[in-house]
Amino acid sequence: MENKELEKFVSGFAEQFDDTEQSEITSATNFKELDEWSSLVGMSVIAFIKTAYDKTVTGKEIRACETVEDLFNLVFSK
């Protein structure tokens, strides 16, 4: 169950990037090391989480995460 949710989350997260191949982004990806990571992409991720999961995360919470899975765990702990 959780694996499917994680895969869905990773896919939705990856869709927020215009120039990064979705296949490059996995649950273990340190998203802040991606060339395309920026505050604008961060805002898109916040909007994606709000729209897809009806959860609110802050920039500070995102900065505390290292990997996409960390972010997933944050969202599902709310």
C-alpha positions in Angstrom: 0.0 0.0 0.0 2.6 2.6 1.1 4.9 1.7 -1.8 2.1 2.6 -4.3 1.5 5.9 -2.5 5.2 6.6 -2.4 5.5 5.9 -6.2 2.5 8.2 -6.8 4.0 10.9 -4.7 7.4 10.6 -6.4 5.7 10.8 -9.8 3.7 13.9 -8.8 6.8 15.5 -7.3 8.8 14.8 -10.5 6.1 16.5 -12.6 7.0 19.8 -10.9 10.3 19.9 -12.8 10.3 21.1 -16.4 13.9 20.1 -17.5 14.7 17.1 -15.2 13.8 13.7 -16.6 11.2 12.0 -14.3 13.2 8.8 -14.4 16.1 10.7 -12.6 13.9 11.3 -9.6 13.3 8.5 -7.1 12.3 8.3 -3.5 16.0 8.4 -2.6 16.8 11.5 -4.6 18.3 14.4 -2.7 16.0 16.9 -4.5 18.0 20.0 -3.4 21.0 18.7 -5.3 19.0 18.7 -8.6 20.2 21.5 -10.9 16.7 22.6 -11.5 15.8 22.9 -7.8 14.8 26.5 -6.9 12.4 28.4 -4.8 10.0 28.5 -7.7 10.0 24.7 -8.0 9.6 24.6 -4.2 6.5 26.7 -4.5 5.2 24.3 -7.2 5.9 21.4 -4.8 3.9 23.1 -2.0 1.0 23.7 -4.4 1.2 20.0 -5.6 1.0 18.8 -2.0 -1.9 21.1 -1.2 -3.8 20.1 -4.4 -3.1 16.3 -4.4 -3.1 15.6 -0.6 -4.9 18.6 0.9 -1.9 19.1 3.3 0.0 22.3 3.9 3.8 22.2 4.1 6.1 25.2 4.6 9.3 26.1 2.9 11.0 25.6 6.3 9.6 22.1 6.5 10.8 21.3 2.9 14.3 22.7 3.7 14.4 20.2 6.6 13.9 17.3 4.2 16.8 15.7 2.3 15.2 13.2 0.0 11.8 12.9 -1.8 10.9 10.1 0.6 11.6 12.4 3.6 9.1 14.9 2.1 6.6 12.1 1.5 7.0 11.0 5.2 6.4 14.6 6.2 3.2 14.9 4.2 1.8 11.7 5.5 2.7 12.5 9.1 0.3 15.5 9.0 
